[in-house]
Amino acid sequence: MATSHTAYPSAARISDSECYPAYTASLKCLEVYSTDKSKCQDHFDIYKECMKKEREARLERNKTRSLFS
């Protein structure tokens, strides 16, 4: 049974992330080098750094929000 809405509409989706290109590059690399994941380390590092920056930006935005306004 397919629905047109998600169960958690506020949940973040990876496809909405600025890190999505790094995420897909990591997955493609894993498809190519599935037996040697070390060849994908650069992709993993780029994705990890992107997610770290995205998380820090989200935390900074949340600091400025008031819970009682």
C-alpha positions, -999 to 999 in steps of 0.1 A, spaced: 0 0 0 17 31 -12 10 65 3 18 99 -11 32 112 22 60 100 44 55 87 79 79 113 93 76 144 71 102 164 91 128 136 89 158 146 68 165 127 36 200 120 23 188 131 -12 180 166 3 215 169 17 243 189 3 264 158 9 243 137 -15 269 138 -43 297 126 -20 273 99 -7 266 86 -42 302 88 -52 311 66 -22 285 41 -31 296 40 -67 332 35 -56 321 6 -34 303 -10 -64 335 -8 -84 360 -18 -57 339 -40 -35 369 -63 -28 392 -34 -18 374 -7 2 407 11 9 405 25 -27 374 44 -17 389 60 14 391 95 -2 354 93 -10 346 82 25 367 111 40 350 137 18 315 124 27 324 123 64 338 159 64 307 171 45 283 155 71 304 170 99 300 205 84 263 200 78 258 188 114 277 218 128 257 242 107 224 226 119 236 228 155 245 265 150 210 272 135 193 254 164 212 275 189 196 307 176 161 292 178 139 298 208 118 270 221 92 293 236 86 319 209 
